[in-house]
Amino acid sequence: MDATMTLRVAAKINLMLSVPALREDGYHEISTVMQTVGLFDTLTIKKSDKITVSSENAPCGEENICYKAAKFFSPFGGADITIKKSIPLLSGLGGGSADAAATLLALNRLYGNPFGEDELVEKAMSLGSDVPFFIKGGTALIEGKGEKCLPCAPYNAHIVLIKDGKKQSTGYMYSELDRRGLKDRRDEVAAFCDALSSGKPVKFFNDFEAVFECKAVKEALRICGAEGVCLSGSGPTVFGAFATKEEALACVDKLKKGYAEVYYCPTVEKSVYFE
């Protein structure tokens, strides 16, 4: 069996995101439709006798989420993990969670599949609420604390991402939603999934837009012809969906003159691509 693997790991956007309730355990319920998009980190993972994480543009060491993922394989061996980041840090695009899921999948293969899929999902959940989604990726409805993950009919579009502004802490964003009052919009999320299945037009929303100001970025994408625009995660990245690659690339050319971080990526059907 190979001792080294190289993987491309996709980012995600939230096509819908509702925060309907605060649980008794202090966590928030979520209802969201996530979609993997073709903006990729690259991970090279080697068998080793210890765990090391290195990257030129991401924090390393024991606090790195990939280090924590590799710890699950300590009974079998270590890992030398090199991360080349293209997914922006602190962007609401799930880069760290995606890298952690890829680490779990790669090391499971390298060490002869000691864990079944359900066990991998359980370990992913312990690392973060977004990590289980990245075990498969594609288009999926995520509910609860992130542990409920159901595939949806695929969503296909050409995406322009704009990261503008500073990311607020997730705790602050949730506390601000609590202060303003939570709405249960799970019916709208379910209707979105039904629309995907039937081929009807879809409309995005994200409850965190009540807290994170992004009207100017959304309007810039609309002016370029985006069919839909929305905040991803708790921000600061906003995405616009276009019907064609040509339209999306024209938008990138126009908006990169006014924004420092503008990216084009198509939707993709899974999260991890082994090379």
Buried (B, 14 or more C-beta within 10 A) or exposed (E): EEEEBBBBBBBBBBBBBBBBBBEEEEBBBBBBBBBBBBBBBBBBBBBBEEBBBEBEEBEBEEEBBBBBBBBBBEEBBBBBBBBBBBBBEBBBBBBBBBBBBBBBBBBBBBBEEEBEEEEBBEBBBEBBBBBBBBBBBBBBBBBBBBEEBEEBBEBBBBBBBBBBBEBBEBEEBBEBBEEEEBBEBBEBBBBBBEBBEEEEEBEBBBBBBBBBEBEEBBEBBEEBBBBBBBBBBBBBBBBBBBEEEEBBBBBBEBBBEEBEEBBBBBBBEEBBBEE
